[in-house]
Amino acid sequence: MSNTVIIGAGIVGCSTAYYLSQSPRTQAQSIHLVESSPELFQCASGLAGGFLAADWFAPSVAPLGALSFKLHKELAEKYNGRKRWGYSLSTGTSLSSDSDVVGGSGEDFLRNGTSRAQASGARAPGNANGPEWLAVSEGSSLEVISRENSTAQIDPLRFSHFLLDECRSRGVQFHQPARALSVSKDVKGQLASVRICTADGTETDLPCTRLVITAGSWAPKVFSTLFPSSKARIPIAPLAGHALLFRNPTYNAATDADKDCYAVFATDTLGFSPELFSRLGGELYIAGLNTTQIKLPEVATDIEINETAINQLRDCAAVMLGLEGGGEAIEVLRASLCFRPVTSSGRPIIARVPDEKLGGGLTTRPAAEGGVFVAAGHGAWGISQAPGTGLCMAELIEGQTPSANITPLSLP
């Protein structure tokens, strides 16, 4: 029997376990999810913006993006996602201004110093009827940049918990916190087990013929730790980004509960491109202040938030909402710092690693019986593309034809 170990229980790992445990070809009890962080979803999975798009992607990623948007919708309809994780259609807008609204700088998710709005490829002429909470100053322009029913919003933290709860209810085995230390092979030289170490120092060998690395920004380290003789490298780098979740000061539950959400992508001349998302229930989320200069910690909970960056986001939010009193007027619900896994091509990696790249004479069982796989590097689109990635990875693991064309997303 094949045993599958998934290293990294973030949104991509949980999506993979969700779809794999749903398959009649794999026993849920033979799937092991391994997570190193003592707190769940404390990086890009739970602390991201939660913006979803169907068609904002380059041709190489477009099939995955469209599939994943469809799966998000299907899951929300089947499991009451609007109530359980805040699924809602959203309107994407671009806010442009000639004035320097906020100070500072940040490296954008997709292009240095530019707004992610450029990825939409759509423009509606003139100013949009934007959200009531947004202050659009004279000389600024607000454009709708999303097509109807092509963008949506979720709370990724609640969605990730939903996926994990579903996996565990089916019998998927969960190990947390636990670090993957090494792999071992059988007498044939094939992958046979993964050794993990729990917080109390206990080491355990998990039977493993199929290994999946879904560790986000930590994927390169996991791969090099488990395959020290390999000359291959996982070409993913961490992009740190601060964010704020705060209360919408104009929200009225009696009149606003049934309204859909908005995404506002703003620009200024200093390279910092704020992204502001409304969520169901009166929450607003602002991000876009990113940097490659913050070192990736050993585990997600070891991050150190930069208060200067947080204050900058507070001030920016106050300006965008037209609040008197500056950043002090913002009721912060959560300040966060997370690391998004980015690739130089802008494409995620969703692929089986060829045996010859594993090193040390290690091989894996053929076809659906074995293999080493990687699913990481989604950059700003990890939440949006997670269900599609999980489904395609589950199909790839089982030797099936993936539901989307992921051929361009192979390991370089």
N, C-alpha and C positions, 0 to 999 in steps of 0.2 A: 504494500500500500504506500502511496505517496503521502509524505508529510510536508506541510508548507509552513515556513517561518517567515513572518513579515516583520522587518525591523523598522520601527517608526510608526507609532499609532496616532499620527496626526490625521488630517482629513483625507489625504490620499491613501494612507495605509488602511484606515477604517473603511473607505470606499471600496478598496480592493478586497478586504475581508468580507464586506457586506455582499458583494456580487459573487465572490468565490463560494461563500457559504450557502448561497442561494442555488448553486448549481447541483443537479443530481449526480454529477460525476465526482464531486469532492465531498467527503464527510466533514461537517463543520468542526467536529472534535479533533480533526487532524490538522487544523489551522491554529497557529500560535502567533499572537500579536505581542511584540516586545517593545516596550517604551522606556526610555532612560530617564525621563523627567519625573520627579516626584509629584508634580502637579500636571494634570491633563490639559492639553491644548493651550499651553502658555506661550506659544510662539505664533507663527503666521497662520496656523489653523484656526485658533480661537480668537485671536486679537486683530485679525484683518478687517477690512471694510465690509466685505460681504456683497460686493456689487457683482451682478451676473450679466453676461452679454452673450447673444447668440451669434453675432456676425462682426465682431470687432477684431478679427484676427487675420494674420497673413495666410496666404493660400495653403502653406504647409501645415498649418494648425487649424484651419477653418473647419474641416470635417469633425475634428475632436470637439471644437467649440460648439458647433451646432448640436452634436449628439448630447453633449453634457448639459446644455441649456434645456433640451427636451427632457432629459432624465430628471433634472431639478424640478421641472414642472410636474412630471408624472409622480415623483415622490411626494411633492406637496399635495397633489390632489388625492393620493392614496392614503396619506397619513395625517391629513389636516395640518399641513405645513404652515399655513397662515397663523394658526394659533400656537403651534408647537415650536416653530423656529422663525416666525416672522416673515414667511415668504410673501412677497408682494410684487406685482409689476411695478416698474419704475420708469421715470422719464429722464433720459440723459440730456444734460444741457451743458453748454460752454459759456462761461462768463469771461468776457474780455474787457480790459480797461487800459487806457493809456497812462494812468497814474500808478505810482509805486505804492500799492495798497499795503503791503507788508514787507518787512525787512528780512534779510538773511538769504540763505541759499540752500539748495538741496539738489541731490541728483535724482532725476526722475526715474520711475520704474522702467520705462521703455526707451526714452531718448533723453539725453542730458539736457536739462533746462527747458523741456517742452511738456505740454500737457498730454495726458493719456487720452484726452478727447480726440486727438488727431487720429487715433486708431479706429474711430467709428466709421469713417469714410462717408458719413451722411451729414447733410446740412439742410436746415429748413430756413428760408429767408426771413429776415426781420427779427424782432425781439419776441421771445416766447412769453407766454403767461406762466411765469415761474412760481415757485412755492411762496407762500405768504411770509415765511420766516426769513427770506433772503432779501437783503437790501441791495438794490441795483441803483448805483449812483448815476447822476447825470454824466453823459459821455461814455458810459459803459454799455455793452450790448450783451444780451442773453439770447442764445440760440438753442433750439432743440436739435440735438445731434443723433438721437436714436430713432429708429423706425418703430412703428407701433407694435407693441407686444414682443419686442426684441431685447429688452433689458429688464432686470428684476433685482430684488434686494432680499437678503436674508440676514439673520444673526448667525454667523458661522460657528460661534461657540455652542449655541443650542443645537444647531444642525449636526455638528461633530459628535456631541453627546448622544443624539438620536442614533446616529450610525453605530457608535460603539455599543449602545444598549441593545440594539437589534442583533449585532454580532454575538454578544455574550448570551442573549436569550436563546440563540440557536445552538450554543455549545462551543463557540470559538473560545480558545483558552487565552487568557490575558495575563501577561507578566509585567508588573510595574511597581516600583522602578527596577529596571534590570538593564544591564549593559551586555552587548554581544562581545565576547572575548576572542573567539577563534572558531574555526570549522575543522572538522575531522573527516577522513575518508575511510571507506571500507577496503576490503582486501583487493577489490577491483580498481581501487584508486578513485572511486566515485564519491561525491558528496554524500555524507551519511548523517552528520549531526552538527549542531551549533551549540557552543558552550556559552552560557550566560551567567552573569553574576548579579545577585540581588543586593539590596541595600545593606543587609546584615553580613555580607561577604560569602554567602552560600553560592557555590558554583554547581550548575546543573547542565547536563547535556540534553538538548531537545532533539529528538529524531527529525531529520530534515533531508529531504531529497529535492525540494524546491525552495529556494531562498529568494526573497523579494526585499529589496532595499528601497524604502519609502521614507527616508529620514530627512528630506528637505535639504536645508543648508548643511546638515551634518552627513549627507550621503557620501561625499568623497572620503571623509575620515572613516566611516563605517567600512567602506569597501577596502581601503588600504589596510585597516586593522585586520580584517578577516582574510585578506589575500595579500599578505606582505611581499610575496615573491612576484606578484604581478607587475608588469611594466605599464599596464593601462592605468589611466586616471579618469575619474569622473569629472568632467569639465564644468563644475558648478561653483559659483562664488556667492558669499552671503552679502546681501544688501540690507543694511540696518535702516529701520524707519520708525520714528516716533509717531504716536497717534493719541487722540483724545476721544473718549466717548462722553458726551455731556447731554444735559437736559435741554430740550427745545423750549425756550421760555414762552413761546406763543401757543404751545400745544394745548388743546382743549379736548379731553376725552369724549365729551358729549357730541362734538361736531366733527372731530378729526379722525376718529377711530377707523372709519371705513375708507379713508382716503388712501390712495396709493403713494408710493415714495418718489423721491427725486434724487438725482445724482448731479452735483454741480462740479464741473472741472474748471478751475480758474487759472489765470495766467498773470504773471507780472514780469517786469523787465530784469529781475535779479536772479532768475533761474529757479526760484521756488514755485512749484505749481500745486497749490492746495487742491485737495479733493474732499468734497463735503457730501456726505450721504445721509439722508433721513431714513429712519427705520420706523416700523410700526410701534406704536406705544409711546411716541414722543421722545425718542432718542435721536441724537445727531452724532455723527462720527466725522472727524477731520484728520487727514493725514497728507502725505506728500512731501514731508521734510525728511529726506533720505540721505544716507551717506555710506561710503565704503570704508570709512576710517575707523569704525568701531569693530573691535575684534570679536569674533564669534566665541561665546563662552563654551565651557565644557558641556553644560546642560542648559536648557531654556530658562530655568529658574534662577540662573546665576547672572542675569542681566543687571546692568546698572543704568537707570533712567537718568538722562541729562535734563536737569530742571530748566536750563536755559532754553532747550528745544521745546519743552512743554509750555513754558511761558510764551514763547514765540507763537506756538499753535493757539494758545488761549487768546492772545492779542489778535491773531489773524481771524479767529472765529468771531470775536466781538465785532471786528470791522465788517465782516461779511454779513453779520446779522444786524448791523446797525445799532449795537447796544451801547448805551452811555456807560461810562465807568471802565471801559476797556476790558482786559482779560479777567479782572476781578469779578465781573458780572456773570462769568460763565460758571454754571454749576457742574463741576466735573464729576462724572460717575466712575471713570477709570482712565488713568494715564498708563500708556504702555510703550514698550519697545519690542519690536520683533524683527526677525531676520528672514527676508525672502530669498529663496534660492534662484539665482539667475544664471543664464548661460550667455555667452557672447553672441550667439545667433538669435537669441530671443525665443528659441523653441525649447520646449521641455524634452527630456529624455524618457521615452517609454519603450523599453526594449529588453530582449534577452541578451545577456553578455555571452559572446562566443567562448566556448570552453578554452580555446587557445589563449584567451586573454586573462585567464584566472591565475596562471602561473603555478609553480610548485608541482607540476605533473597532475594536478587535480582535474578531474573531469566530472560530468554530471550524467545522470541517466538520460536516455534519448527521449525526444518528443515530449509528450505531456507527462511523463513520469518524473522528470527532473528539470534542472536548470537554475541559473542565477539570473535575476531580473532586476532592473532599475526603473523606478518611476519617480522622477524628481525634476527640479529645474523649471517650475512653472512661472517663476517671477511674480508679477502682480496678478496673475490669473489662476492661482492655485485653487481658490474657492470656486470660481466659475467652472473650471475644467475638472474638478475632482471626481464627480460621478462618472463622467465619460472615461476618465483615466482608469478609475477602478474597474469599470466594466470591460474595457479593452485589455487591461492587464489580466483580469481573471480569464478572459478568453484566450489570451496569449499563453498563459500558464497551462491551460488545459489543451493546448494545441488546436484551438478553434480559430476561425477567421475573425479578426476583430470587427466590431460593429462600425468602426470608423477607420479610415486609411491612416495608419500610424507609421507607414514605411519611412517618411521623411524624419521621423523622430528617433531614429536608431542611434546607438552610441557611436560617436565619431571615431 
